[in-house]
Amino acid sequence: MTNKIESRLKTLGIELPEPSKPGANYVPYHISGNLLFLTGQLCHWNGERLFVGKLGEKFDIQEGQKAARICGLNLISQLKSALDGNLNLVVRTIKLAGYVNSSPDFHGQSQVMNGASDLFVEVFENAGMIHSSLWLHYRTHELRKELHYLIIVRVVKAVHQFSSIPNAKFFISLQYP
C-alpha cells in the first residue's frame, strides 16, 4: 500500500525531525483503543532548542507560528514512530493543545497555535482539519519552554498491534469528556 501521507510530505517539501526521547519517567505515546495520545513536544529540531524567549517580548506572532509549526513537526514525527512508520493510519485529529510561554500583555496565543493547526491540515488534509483546540498562556516554566504541544488522534483499529509499551507506568495527556 502506498503511504499517501509520506508522499504528501515529500510533495510539500516537509522534512520531519527525529522523534525525541522522553526526558523523564513517561512514555512518548500511549494507545488506548483507537485513540493515540502523544506526550507534549517542544520547539526543538533534532535536540537543538529553537526560539528561546517569551512571545510578546522576544518573539512576535509570526515567529510564534514558526515555532508552533516546529512543535507540530515533532508531533508528526512522534505519530510516525508510534504508528510504526505508517501515517496513513491517522483517521482524525481529535485535540491539539498548545501551551504558550508569553508576556502578560501578549494576546496572540490562538494565532500562534495556528502554526501547528495549519500544518496538520496541510499534511493530513481532512483528517487534520476538524479538531478541537486548546491553548493556554503561561508566564514561566521551570525549563523555560516557549511552546509545548500535545495531541490526541483517532487511528484505524489496525493500530492495536502497536499498543504495547513495556514497563510503562503512566502517560501524560489532556482529555476532556
C-alpha positions as CSV (number, residue, x, y, z in Angstrom):
1,M,0.0,0.0,0.0
2,T,1.3,3.4,-0.9
3,N,1.9,5.7,2.0
4,K,-0.2,8.7,1.0
5,I,1.0,10.9,3.8
6,E,4.7,10.2,3.2
7,S,4.1,11.1,-0.4
8,R,2.3,14.3,0.6
9,L,5.2,15.3,2.9
10,K,7.6,14.9,0.0
11,T,5.4,16.9,-2.3
12,L,5.1,19.7,0.2
13,G,8.9,19.6,0.8
14,I,8.3,18.9,4.5
15,E,11.1,17.1,6.4
16,L,10.5,15.6,9.8
17,P,12.9,15.7,12.7
18,E,14.0,12.6,14.6
19,P,11.4,11.7,17.3
20,S,12.6,12.9,20.7
21,K,13.2,10.6,23.6
22,P,11.4,11.0,26.9
23,G,13.4,13.2,29.3
24,A,11.9,11.7,32.5
25,N,9.7,8.9,33.7
26,Y,7.0,8.9,31.0
27,V,6.3,7.3,27.6
28,P,6.3,9.2,24.3
29,Y,2.8,7.9,23.4
30,H,0.1,5.7,24.6
31,I,-2.6,3.9,22.5
32,S,-6.0,3.1,24.1
33,G,-8.4,1.5,21.7
34,N,-8.3,3.7,18.6
35,L,-7.0,6.8,20.4
36,L,-3.4,7.7,20.3
37,F,-2.2,10.1,23.0
38,L,1.2,11.8,22.4
39,T,3.3,13.4,25.1
40,G,4.0,17.1,24.7
41,Q,6.5,18.1,22.1
42,L,8.7,21.2,22.3
43,C,10.3,23.6,19.8
44,H,13.4,21.5,19.2
45,W,14.9,20.3,16.0
46,N,16.8,17.0,16.5
47,G,17.7,18.1,20.0
48,E,18.6,21.7,19.3
49,R,16.4,24.1,21.2
50,L,14.9,26.9,19.0
51,F,13.1,30.1,19.7
52,V,14.3,30.7,23.2
53,G,12.4,33.5,24.9
54,K,8.9,34.7,25.6
55,L,6.3,35.6,22.9
56,G,5.4,39.2,23.2
57,E,8.9,40.1,24.5
58,K,11.4,38.5,22.2
59,F,9.1,37.0,19.5
60,D,6.0,38.2,17.7
61,I,3.0,36.2,16.4
62,Q,4.7,35.2,13.1
63,E,7.8,33.9,14.8
64,G,5.5,32.1,17.3
65,Q,3.7,30.5,14.4
66,K,7.0,29.2,13.0
67,A,7.9,27.8,16.5
68,A,4.4,26.2,16.7
69,R,4.9,24.6,13.3
70,I,8.2,23.1,14.5
71,C,6.3,21.7,17.5
72,G,3.8,20.2,15.1
73,L,6.5,18.6,13.0
74,N,7.8,17.0,16.2
75,L,4.3,15.7,16.9
76,I,4.0,14.2,13.4
77,S,7.5,12.6,13.9
78,Q,6.2,11.0,17.1
79,L,3.0,9.9,15.4
80,K,5.1,8.2,12.7
81,S,7.1,6.4,15.4
82,A,4.0,5.3,17.3
83,L,2.4,4.0,14.1
84,D,5.4,2.0,13.0
85,G,6.0,4.5,10.2
86,N,2.5,4.4,8.7
87,L,0.9,7.9,9.0
88,N,-1.9,6.6,6.8
89,L,-3.4,5.1,10.0
90,V,-4.4,8.6,11.2
91,V,-8.1,8.9,10.7
92,R,-8.8,12.2,12.5
93,T,-7.1,14.8,14.7
94,I,-9.2,15.0,17.8
95,K,-7.5,17.6,20.0
96,L,-4.4,19.8,19.6
97,A,-3.3,21.6,22.8
98,G,-0.7,24.3,23.0
99,Y,1.0,25.9,26.0
100,V,2.4,29.3,25.0
101,N,5.0,31.0,27.2
102,S,4.2,34.6,26.8
103,S,4.4,38.0,28.4
104,P,1.3,39.3,30.3
105,D,0.4,41.7,27.6
106,F,0.6,39.2,24.7
107,H,-2.8,38.2,23.4
108,G,-2.0,36.3,20.2
109,Q,-1.9,32.7,21.7
110,S,-4.7,31.4,19.4
111,Q,-3.0,32.9,16.4
112,V,0.3,31.3,17.4
113,M,-1.5,28.0,17.7
114,N,-2.5,28.2,14.1
115,G,1.1,27.4,13.1
116,A,0.6,23.8,14.3
117,S,-3.1,23.6,13.3
118,D,-2.4,24.8,9.7
119,L,0.4,22.2,9.4
120,F,-2.0,19.3,10.4
121,V,-4.5,20.5,7.7
122,E,-1.7,20.8,5.2
123,V,-0.3,17.3,5.9
124,F,-3.4,15.3,6.8
125,E,-6.0,17.3,4.8
126,N,-9.5,16.4,6.1
127,A,-8.1,14.1,8.9
128,G,-6.2,17.1,10.2
129,M,-8.9,19.7,9.7
130,I,-11.5,19.1,12.2
131,H,-10.0,19.1,15.7
132,S,-10.7,20.9,18.9
133,S,-8.1,23.3,20.1
134,L,-6.9,24.3,23.5
135,W,-4.3,27.0,24.1
136,L,-3.0,28.1,27.4
137,H,-0.9,31.1,28.3
138,Y,1.7,30.7,31.0
139,R,4.3,33.2,32.2
140,T,7.1,30.9,33.4
141,H,8.1,27.3,33.2
142,E,10.8,25.6,35.2
143,L,12.6,24.6,31.9
144,R,11.8,27.9,30.2
145,K,9.9,26.1,27.4
146,E,8.4,28.6,25.0
147,L,5.9,26.3,23.4
148,H,4.6,22.9,24.4
149,Y,2.1,20.9,22.3
150,L,0.1,17.8,22.9
151,I,-2.2,15.9,20.5
152,I,-4.8,13.2,20.5
153,V,-5.6,11.5,17.2
154,R,-8.0,8.7,16.2
155,V,-6.4,5.9,14.3
156,V,-7.7,2.9,12.5
157,K,-8.3,-0.3,14.5
158,A,-5.3,-2.0,12.9
159,V,-3.1,0.1,15.3
160,H,-3.7,-2.3,18.2
161,Q,-0.6,-4.3,17.2
162,F,1.5,-1.3,18.2
163,S,-0.1,-0.5,21.6
164,S,2.2,-2.5,23.8
165,I,4.7,-0.4,25.7
166,P,6.8,-2.5,28.1
167,N,7.3,-1.1,31.6
168,A,5.0,1.9,31.0
169,K,4.0,3.3,34.4
170,F,1.8,6.2,33.2
171,F,1.2,8.7,30.4
172,I,0.5,12.4,30.4
173,S,-2.1,13.9,28.2
174,L,-5.1,16.1,28.2
175,Q,-8.6,14.8,27.5
176,Y,-11.9,16.3,28.3
177,P,-15.0,14.1,28.2
